[in-house]
Amino acid sequence: MSKEGSMTNSRFRRSRTLGVGAVVAGMIAGAMALVAPAQAAPADDGSAIPAHVFAPYFYNNSPRDDLFQVSQDSGADYMTLAFLQTLRPGDCTVYWNGRADSPIGPTYRDGIEAIRAAGGDVFPSFGGAAAGTRGVELADSCTDVDAIAREFIRVIEAYDFTRIDLDIEGGSLTKPGAEESIDRRNKAIKIVQDWAAEEGRTVEFVYTQPTWTTGLNDGSMLLLRNAVENGTRIDAVNIMTFSYYDDVSYACQDGSGPPHDMAASTIAAGNSLHGILSDLYPDKSEQEIWSMIGIIEMPGNSDFGQCEKFTPEDAVKVLDWAIQKDLWALSFWVLQSDGRGRHGGEPYQFSRIFAPFTHGDNEAQTTVTTTVKAGPLSLEADLAPVVLPDVTLDGTDQVVSGALGQVTVVDARGTGAGWSLTGQASDLRAPAGDHVLDAANLGWRPAASVAAGGDLAGDDVAVSAGEDQAPGSGLDEASTLCSATGAGSGGSFDCSADLDLGVPSNTTPGTYTGALTLTLI
């Protein structure tokens, strides 16, 4: 996963012709004994990650510890912390993001402890695409199997980690000597697993791999087959379902084909991986294989822009599929990007979609789906004529009052665009003699409330009554009866008003009638 630096992938290394060479091809083609992995020992130190977990990647390329705040803001209780790398090729000591100012132990300790205290957890990711290119992935850099194992154990003990993610890609799979580092890594993992069993610790190892929709590349296949040869238990395989660098992506990029259907492509890649793992682990059931598969998405655009755009709608489809298959994990690259809405949506939109996936082995999940369709913005009014009391002139200005019947505004659009209901009066006229009471003499005192039947929305729905308009400065111009704004504007709302008509002392006797028009906008 090309993740460091910019938030986009540069995975040019995932071409169909991979430079592992003839040795790799021969090892893949040769006969192999497939050994089912042993079960992990129960944990005494640390706490096991849920069997099926949403754990997005956290990456900030600095020692700044804002893990807990990001967890709280996003709702991601579990996170994959990237990346552990050596300072330079040849070293056997890892640092966070390969930075000398980010050593194992003090870096991120407070944030990890705070997340655990809140009921979540964090696990580290070794490697990354840039590490494979620069030779600073641990097993690429360090040629001593025992030293690699000791470094894994040092990291585990420093933070009580119970899971290790190994993001092995790019040069770690393709460059000359890749087969030797693959073998070293798997042998070191086996040493750590034996140590964990003796210590009564749970330590899970997960490989994160690039993928096509049709399966894994030669280097990834060598990685997994070599683990089986070494008797190394690989608890799960995560595939990065983006930046496919395939015929569909290239055709879309040059304008000769449609974009990837990203949800469908994820499902196709997952099905392909299921077939591969079934061959590698023939003693496992179909469901046990599904529960070894993790999915890593990239919200928004990948390296191919709009040709590989993962949308919230795609996320919902992938969540549904992941729940139905009871996958090992869901994740994406990267939390900070999701928090800034860089994918074009609301902050942490994808985190909120994937968060419900997390559950244990003794929990069962399904999905519940409904389609909510937009309705109109409408005004429901059955207004009777308003007949105000008679007025007997007495040489003074007088005010008579009456009630405007209730009207109901229904905003069923689901947009949160807001609305306003206004009223404006015409002059009141007495036909005999064509005498006039000016429209400004009609005022009102508005009232508004949420209509019955909106209890589920609670305080999120609100309506405001307009300002009182006194006779003399009343409804000759449009005035607000009631209004609602933003997210609170959806629902049903009752609006009414008491009407006040000012009758000047010099009014000519007669019966005066005018129109009051309510307009919903």
Secondary structure, DSSP 4 states (H G I P E B T S, - for coil): ---SSSSS---TT--SS-TT-HHHHHHHHS-----PPPPPPPPSSS-PPPSBEE--EE--SSS---HHHHHHHHT-SEEEEEEEEESSTT---EEETT-TTS-TTTTTHHHHHHHHHTT-EEEEEEE-HHHHHHT-SHHHH---HHHHHHHHHHHHHHHT--EEEEE--THHHHSTTHHHHHHHHHHHHHHHHHHHHHHT---EEEEEEE-BTTB--HHHHHHHHHHHHTT----EEEEE-S---SHHHHHHHTTSSPPP-HHHHHHHHHHHHHHHHHHH-TTS-HHHHHTTEEEEE-SEEETTEEEEEE-HHHHHHHHHHHHHHT-SEEEES-HHHHHTTTTSSSTTHHHHHHGGG-B-TT--------------EEEEE-PPP--PPP----SS-EEEEEEEEEEEEEE-S-S---EEEEEEEPPEEETTTTEEE-GGGEEEEEEEEEPTT-TTTGGG---EEPPPB-TTSSTTS-EEEEEE-GGGG-EEEEEEEEEEEEE-TTPPSS--B--EEEEE-
